[in-house]
Amino acid sequence: MDCLRIHVIHQGKTSFAFLCIAQTSDLPADVCSFLSKQELAMLEQFGSEQAKSAFLLGRYSAKTAILLARQTLGGEDGPVCEEEVKRLAKSGLMPNIYIENGIFGQPIIRFLPKLTGTVMSEVIFPFDVSIAHSCHDSAAIGASIVFDKAFPIGVDIENISRTPSKFLAEKITDDEIENFQDKELGRLVAWGFKEALSKVLKTGITLPLYFFHMSPIKITSDTHKLFVIGYTGEFEFFSQYSCVSRIYKPPKTHSQAFCDCECVLSIVSPKHCLLIL
Ligand SMILES: CC(C)(COP(=O)(O)OP(=O)(O)OC[C@H]1O[C@@H](n2cnc3c(N)ncnc32)[C@H](O)[C@@H]1OP(=O)(O)O)[C@@H](O)C(=O)NCCC(=O)NCCS
């Protein structure tokens, strides 16, 4: 699993967020090792294996990010290493975290006290989570960001090899993607930004798409060890937010085909926040 600590800076105030991206081969064989009782019941309700995988990857990546954030709040600092992520997965803490879906589908973090089994939210954890998943044949990928509630963030992940449909061509306007030579990629990037914004707003894409209109998306040469090329954008009607997206290629694993696919990973955050990925 790829995990990254993000530094969030705004007018001299600093905070942090954690981004975790998991693919099918990262999942523990035993889902009871990371799902709560409530989530096991939710899992039963999915009709397809793809929907189950997507749910599992979302929950697994989110809980890893939550535990990393809790550790950081507890004073542990420094970059995330693979051994630490594995240790957290085996800590036995994950089933005590319940990520519920609120009335609008939005993810809500709840902590389950081990002994009583009572559900309660943990007031000393002022963080929220945004979740996205994408499926491809038998494999899937899940991305989650856990962030300080003071700096709301939304995430989306879209598989590039999934043929962009007529649906997207109707949703994205030409001016939004005028800087792209590859218009299909541009539409996917624009769609990712709109979905990520809709998660910050907690509305989903229930507003007329007009309200998600963007100024022309810019292509940057920004790089990071997890990501290759970057795109940035701003919204016409939600000018308090800006967004960045990157092409992300999951690391190769022995068992899954998904790693041959590239994804567009989109992050929306308050405009004047500097996110150092
Ligand atoms: C919210 C929405 C943008 C998510 O996009 P998507 O392509 O379906 O799925 P993604 O993989 O990108 O994201 C899924 C995650 O978004 C999160 N999410 C769902 N609704 C959300 C909301 N209102 N606010 C914030 N996050 C939300 C959930 O955590 C979900 O994962 P989970 O169900 O495993 O917890 C989309 O479902 C939407 O617009 N919904 C509103 C319209 C609607 O209800 N349509 C019917 C279903 S298509």
PDBQT file of the ligand as one rigid body, heavy atoms in Angstrom, charges set to zero:
ROOT
HETATM    1  C1  LIG A 301     -20.648  10.897  -4.029  1.00  0.00    +0.000 C 
HETATM    2  C2  LIG A 301     -20.267  10.473  -5.438  1.00  0.00    +0.000 C 
HETATM    3  C3  LIG A 301     -19.633  11.640  -6.161  1.00  0.00    +0.000 C 
HETATM    4  C4  LIG A 301     -19.242   9.311  -5.325  1.00  0.00    +0.000 C 
HETATM    5  O1  LIG A 301     -18.758   8.965  -6.576  1.00  0.00    +0.000 OA
HETATM    6  P1  LIG A 301     -18.714   7.438  -7.057  1.00  0.00    +0.000 P 
HETATM    7  O2  LIG A 301     -18.118   7.439  -8.409  1.00  0.00    +0.000 OA
HETATM    8  O3  LIG A 301     -20.059   6.847  -6.851  1.00  0.00    +0.000 OA
HETATM    9  O4  LIG A 301     -17.775   6.671  -6.069  1.00  0.00    +0.000 OA
HETATM   10  P2  LIG A 301     -16.301   6.962  -5.534  1.00  0.00    +0.000 P 
HETATM   11  O5  LIG A 301     -15.603   5.682  -5.533  1.00  0.00    +0.000 OA
HETATM   12  O6  LIG A 301     -15.638   8.103  -6.213  1.00  0.00    +0.000 OA
HETATM   13  O7  LIG A 301     -16.586   7.402  -4.017  1.00  0.00    +0.000 OA
HETATM   14  C5  LIG A 301     -17.299   6.548  -3.185  1.00  0.00    +0.000 C 
HETATM   15  C6  LIG A 301     -17.221   7.097  -1.786  1.00  0.00    +0.000 C 
HETATM   16  O8  LIG A 301     -17.715   8.432  -1.759  1.00  0.00    +0.000 OA
HETATM   17  C7  LIG A 301     -18.116   8.701  -0.419  1.00  0.00    +0.000 C 
HETATM   18  N1  LIG A 301     -19.354   9.466  -0.499  1.00  0.00    +0.000 N 
HETATM   19  C8  LIG A 301     -20.565   9.055  -0.931  1.00  0.00    +0.000 A 
HETATM   20  N2  LIG A 301     -21.446  10.053  -0.833  1.00  0.00    +0.000 NA
HETATM   21  C9  LIG A 301     -20.794  11.107  -0.325  1.00  0.00    +0.000 A 
HETATM   22  C10 LIG A 301     -21.178  12.431   0.026  1.00  0.00    +0.000 A 
HETATM   23  N3  LIG A 301     -22.424  12.878  -0.139  1.00  0.00    +0.000 N 
HETATM   24  N4  LIG A 301     -20.242  13.254   0.534  1.00  0.00    +0.000 NA
HETATM   25  C11 LIG A 301     -18.968  12.828   0.706  1.00  0.00    +0.000 A 
HETATM   26  N5  LIG A 301     -18.532  11.576   0.391  1.00  0.00    +0.000 NA
HETATM   27  C12 LIG A 301     -19.448  10.742  -0.111  1.00  0.00    +0.000 A 
HETATM   28  C13 LIG A 301     -18.330   7.346   0.270  1.00  0.00    +0.000 C 
HETATM   29  O9  LIG A 301     -17.356   7.202   1.279  1.00  0.00    +0.000 OA
HETATM   30  C14 LIG A 301     -18.122   6.357  -0.843  1.00  0.00    +0.000 C 
HETATM   31  O10 LIG A 301     -17.448   5.173  -0.441  1.00  0.00    +0.000 OA
HETATM   32  P3  LIG A 301     -18.174   4.089   0.499  1.00  0.00    +0.000 P 
HETATM   33  O11 LIG A 301     -19.589   4.021   0.031  1.00  0.00    +0.000 OA
HETATM   34  O12 LIG A 301     -17.383   2.862   0.294  1.00  0.00    +0.000 OA
HETATM   35  O13 LIG A 301     -18.066   4.651   1.887  1.00  0.00    +0.000 OA
HETATM   36  C15 LIG A 301     -21.503   9.957  -6.255  1.00  0.00    +0.000 C 
HETATM   37  O14 LIG A 301     -21.923   8.719  -5.752  1.00  0.00    +0.000 OA
HETATM   38  C16 LIG A 301     -22.656  10.917  -6.222  1.00  0.00    +0.000 C 
HETATM   39  O15 LIG A 301     -22.668  11.907  -6.906  1.00  0.00    +0.000 OA
HETATM   40  N6  LIG A 301     -23.686  10.655  -5.424  1.00  0.00    +0.000 N 
HETATM   41  C17 LIG A 301     -24.840  11.522  -5.321  1.00  0.00    +0.000 C 
HETATM   42  C18 LIG A 301     -25.880  11.153  -6.311  1.00  0.00    +0.000 C 
HETATM   43  C19 LIG A 301     -26.425   9.838  -5.962  1.00  0.00    +0.000 C 
HETATM   44  O16 LIG A 301     -26.734   9.538  -4.835  1.00  0.00    +0.000 OA
HETATM   45  N7  LIG A 301     -26.558   9.022  -7.006  1.00  0.00    +0.000 N 
HETATM   46  C20 LIG A 301     -26.971   7.683  -6.843  1.00  0.00    +0.000 C 
HETATM   47  C21 LIG A 301     -25.811   6.767  -6.911  1.00  0.00    +0.000 C 
HETATM   48  S1  LIG A 301     -25.045   6.826  -8.490  1.00  0.00    +0.000 SA
ENDROOT
TORSDOF 0
